[in-house]
Amino acid sequence: MQTTEFKGMALDRVPRKVGIVGYGRLGQSLVSHLLTQGPELGLELVFVWNRDAGRMAGSVPPSLQLQNLAALGERHPDVVVEVAHPKIIQESGAEILRYANLLVGSPSALGDQATERQLLEASHRWGHAVFVARGALWGAEDITRLDEAGGLQSLRVTMATHPDGFRLEGPLAMMRSTGPRAVLYEGPVRGLCPHAPRNSNTMAAAALAAPSLGFDRVIGVLVADFSLKNVHVVDVELSGPPGPTGRTFAVHTHRENPAEPGAVTGSATVTTFWRSLVGCCQLPSKPGIHLC
């Protein structure tokens, strides 16, 4: 798999019609932006789908509510944005690509090799792009450039927040912090994605930004910290080859993202996702998986 970012390229098609899959906090924000700012940007909201349709009542115009996700083709979208859960990508991602480009908001879904393969096959079969939102990943372009140059030797992403901000599954859901700060997981990102599908998206984006390392060699660390009640802290550490003096090239970024207590998504990530949506709507429909 090759991860590519487009900058300043001539457009072969400018998507206009946008569908939103998922109406949680992020979905609500995107719908609001599309309804208020979309028209001036040439973007039209054509549907909103949520597993619990009742959540849309009173806030999404009835004409925009899609009751059956399988019927999305009738709305003729150019881009479908997933901001629901990795299971949506695993269950419906390939089918969505039959009708439109897909912006993935849950890249942890691609930690499953079968899902990644299905998306790539559908993308090439139908000629639609798979865009992956970078979310809270800082320095994605630099990571990709270093990786493409063959200079990326290691990449480690640590995400720390209050335990209430985690939505864990499997064995991780049974773990309990024994102190004020505890490491819940440290290892390949692929091993974390199934057990922390909503808390490993930044790490998954890093794995996609660095395909030479990928999900098996990018290291993810999940930390429960009771002092971080209203913030998500993401540290990205990477290393490159040694220079002529023998000293190794290294970069460490530290990002503190304000978040409501217990929230899965930080405030700045919501803004970043809107920019990813606007950006991917200006890119060509090129088959493959692309960070946006």
Disulfide bonds with the S-S distance in Angstrom:
none
